[in-house]
Amino acid sequence: MSRLFIAICLIASLAGDGDAAVVLQLDTYKGAALSDDFAIGDTVTVRLSAVDAAGTGPDFTADDLRGFQVTLQAAGPAATTVDSAIGLETYGTGFNILPPTAGTYSGGNRVLAANAFPFITIPVASPYQLAEFSFDVGAADAGVTNISFTNVGAFDNTITFGNGPVNGYNLAGGQLTLAPKSFTVQAIPEPASFAILAVGVGGWCIRRRRRVPIS
């Protein structure tokens, strides 16, 4: 009986409050700066990170990162642009991309998945960038677009820790906090377009002033 009780406590500790503090977080960047507001012609960079929200666990040093999988879906004017860009993602140092899963469709959603090389774990600190992809936005993308995590299956969004291939463990479902991201593309011309427009209007005004009325 005591052995059974110890085993139950051990399982509970792996899926306890410290592990539940892991956040799979999406952020959008304009250049090197965080931003959720973009102009037509800008490049949007989306980064997926693992964040220790509590500041105490998981212990990334003792339980190194082994792999992850997320299932994403974009909704809004830029959904098609986002969806196309997910096939061009890059991954954090140390990962071996696992085709054909990475960046492919699963039930109409996009899947990002990567794993460490066999028998290798990745020592990381929080926050750790798991994946990144970029795209340029145009006039058709104007408005608010949301990139969210979808939960079609129990392990669609999961991250794996452990110090070896045998005793690794997954965090999935209610053990993770998922942080989606919305961004806005303003339906106004980029600054370069304003400059061209100003030059054109200025030239038109000069030509009108130079005209001499016919008497």
Secondary structure per residue as TSV (DSSP state, phi and psi in degrees):
chain	resnum	aa	ss	phi	psi
A	1	M	-	360.0	-42.6
A	2	S	H	-64.8	-36.5
A	3	R	H	-64.5	-40.6
A	4	L	H	-62.6	-42.4
A	5	F	H	-62.4	-42.4
A	6	I	H	-63.2	-41.0
A	7	A	H	-63.6	-42.0
A	8	I	H	-63.9	-41.1
A	9	C	H	-63.8	-37.9
A	10	L	H	-65.4	-44.7
A	11	I	H	-61.6	-42.1
A	12	A	H	-63.0	-36.8
A	13	S	H	-67.6	-32.4
A	14	L	H	-70.4	-27.7
A	15	A	T	-114.1	28.4
A	16	G	S	-87.0	-162.9
A	17	D	H	-63.0	-35.9
A	18	G	H	-62.6	-41.9
A	19	D	H	-72.0	-34.2
A	20	A	H	-65.7	-12.2
A	21	A	T	-78.6	-2.6
A	22	V	E	-75.8	129.3
A	23	V	E	-114.2	129.1
A	24	L	E	-93.2	112.4
A	25	Q	E	-121.5	134.8
A	26	L	E	-103.0	135.2
A	27	D	E	-133.9	150.9
A	28	T	E	-114.8	140.9
A	29	Y	E	-126.1	144.5
A	30	K	E	-112.0	104.6
A	31	G	T	67.6	-128.1
A	32	A	T	-94.5	-0.8
A	33	A	E	-103.7	140.0
A	34	L	E	-62.7	136.1
A	35	S	-	-160.6	146.1
A	36	D	S	-121.7	14.5
A	37	D	E	-127.3	122.9
A	38	F	E	-133.3	156.5
A	39	A	E	-107.8	158.6
A	40	I	T	-57.6	129.9
A	41	G	T	99.9	-11.8
A	42	D	-	-74.0	158.8
A	43	T	E	-101.7	124.7
A	44	V	E	-100.9	127.8
A	45	T	E	-111.8	125.6
A	46	V	E	-106.7	128.7
A	47	R	E	-122.2	135.1
A	48	L	E	-104.9	125.9
A	49	S	E	-129.6	153.5
A	50	A	E	-100.1	123.9
A	51	V	E	-123.9	136.0
A	52	D	E	-90.0	96.6
A	53	A	S	-67.9	-30.0
A	54	A	S	-83.7	-20.0
A	55	G	S	82.3	3.3
A	56	T	S	-123.8	-35.5
A	57	G	-	-143.8	157.4
A	58	P	S	-74.6	161.6
A	59	D	-	-82.1	94.9
A	60	F	T	-64.6	-20.2
A	61	T	T	-77.8	-44.3
A	62	A	T	-80.7	-38.1
A	63	D	S	-114.8	83.5
A	64	D	-	-65.9	155.9
A	65	L	E	-73.3	134.8
A	66	R	E	-113.2	-30.3
A	67	G	E	176.9	176.0
A	68	F	E	-159.4	163.9
A	69	Q	E	-149.3	134.6
A	70	V	E	-132.4	150.2
A	71	T	E	-117.8	118.6
A	72	L	E	-114.3	152.9
A	73	Q	E	-144.9	131.2
A	74	A	E	-103.9	140.9
A	75	A	E	-136.2	133.4
A	76	G	S	130.0	-176.4
A	77	P	T	-58.2	-34.3
A	78	A	T	-95.6	14.8
A	79	A	H	-58.8	-44.3
A	80	T	H	-66.1	-39.5
A	81	T	H	-62.9	-45.1
A	82	V	H	-62.6	-46.2
A	83	D	H	-60.2	-40.6
A	84	S	H	-66.6	-34.2
A	85	A	H	-73.6	-23.9
A	86	I	G	-66.8	-17.7
A	87	G	G	-77.5	-3.9
A	88	L	G	-115.9	24.2
A	89	E	-	-73.3	158.0
A	90	T	E	-119.6	163.0
A	91	Y	E	-124.2	164.4
A	92	G	-	-62.9	154.4
A	93	T	T	-57.7	132.8
A	94	G	T	102.8	-10.8
A	95	F	E	-87.8	147.5
A	96	N	E	-108.2	112.8
A	97	I	E	-65.2	136.3
A	98	L	-	-106.9	90.7
A	99	P	T	-71.3	152.1
A	100	P	T	-94.9	16.4
A	101	T	T	-69.3	-45.1
A	102	A	T	-62.7	124.8
A	103	G	T	73.0	10.6
A	104	T	E	-103.6	172.6
A	105	Y	E	-83.0	147.1
A	106	S	E	-144.8	104.9
A	107	G	T	62.5	34.0
A	108	G	T	85.9	0.0
A	109	N	E	-111.5	159.4
A	110	R	E	-94.1	134.4
A	111	V	E	-111.4	127.7
A	112	L	E	-108.7	123.3
A	113	A	E	-144.7	138.8
A	114	A	E	-151.2	154.3
A	115	N	E	-139.8	154.7
A	116	A	E	-71.6	159.3
A	117	F	-	-57.5	152.9
A	118	P	T	-53.3	136.3
A	119	F	T	67.3	16.1
A	120	I	-	-124.8	135.7
A	121	T	-	-117.0	162.2
A	122	I	B	-113.4	111.3
A	123	P	-	-71.9	121.8
A	124	V	-	-135.2	163.1
A	125	A	-	-116.8	154.1
A	126	S	S	-85.3	136.3
A	127	P	S	-80.6	151.9
A	128	Y	E	-121.1	128.3
A	129	Q	E	-78.3	117.8
A	130	L	E	-86.9	-43.8
A	131	A	E	-154.3	161.9
A	132	E	E	-152.3	141.7
A	133	F	E	-148.4	154.3
A	134	S	E	-132.1	157.2
A	135	F	E	-159.7	154.0
A	136	D	E	-94.4	142.3
A	137	V	-	-107.3	140.9
A	138	G	-	-119.7	-171.1
A	139	A	G	-60.4	-34.9
A	140	A	G	-68.6	-15.2
A	141	D	G	-93.4	2.0
A	142	A	-	-62.3	136.3
A	143	G	E	122.5	-166.9
A	144	V	E	-99.9	127.8
A	145	T	E	-120.8	137.5
A	146	N	E	-114.4	132.2
A	147	I	E	-109.3	117.1
A	148	S	E	-123.8	163.1
A	149	F	E	-89.5	136.3
A	150	T	-	-109.9	150.9
A	151	N	-	-123.2	70.5
A	152	V	S	-72.6	-40.6
A	153	G	S	-127.3	169.0
A	154	A	T	-62.8	-30.5
A	155	F	T	-114.6	27.2
A	156	D	S	-66.9	-33.9
A	157	N	S	-122.5	108.0
A	158	T	E	-150.3	154.9
A	159	I	E	-138.1	141.0
A	160	T	E	-116.0	129.7
A	161	F	E	-119.5	165.7
A	162	G	-	149.6	166.3
A	163	N	S	-110.3	27.9
A	164	G	S	173.3	169.9
A	165	P	S	-71.9	-16.5
A	166	V	S	-93.5	-45.1
A	167	N	S	-104.0	28.0
A	168	G	-	-75.2	160.8
A	169	Y	E	-143.6	150.7
A	170	N	E	-100.3	146.6
A	171	L	E	-111.9	124.7
A	172	A	E	-149.9	168.6
A	173	G	G	57.9	-126.6
A	174	G	G	-70.9	-7.4
A	175	Q	G	-80.2	-12.1
A	176	L	S	-115.8	149.8
A	177	T	E	-100.9	130.7
A	178	L	E	-109.8	126.6
A	179	A	E	-115.8	97.2
A	180	P	-	-72.1	179.4
A	181	K	E	-144.8	135.7
A	182	S	E	-112.8	145.5
A	183	F	E	-140.1	156.2
A	184	T	E	-118.6	134.2
A	185	V	E	-107.7	116.4
A	186	Q	E	-71.8	135.1
A	187	A	S	-85.0	54.5
A	188	I	S	-132.6	155.0
A	189	P	-	-64.3	151.8
A	190	E	-	-68.6	161.9
A	191	P	H	-52.9	-36.3
A	192	A	H	-63.1	-36.7
A	193	S	H	-67.3	-38.5
A	194	F	H	-61.3	-40.0
A	195	A	H	-63.2	-43.2
A	196	I	H	-63.7	-41.4
A	197	L	H	-63.6	-41.0
A	198	A	H	-63.8	-42.3
A	199	V	H	-62.4	-41.5
A	200	G	H	-64.3	-44.9
A	201	V	H	-65.6	-40.2
A	202	G	H	-61.5	-43.2
A	203	G	H	-64.1	-37.7
A	204	W	H	-65.4	-40.4
A	205	C	H	-64.8	-41.2
A	206	I	H	-62.7	-42.6
A	207	R	H	-63.0	-38.5
A	208	R	H	-64.7	-38.8
A	209	R	H	-69.3	-29.1
A	210	R	H	-81.5	-12.4
A	211	R	-	-68.3	138.5
A	212	V	-	-105.5	122.5
A	213	P	-	-60.9	140.6
A	214	I	-	-88.1	123.1
A	215	S	-	-91.6	360.0
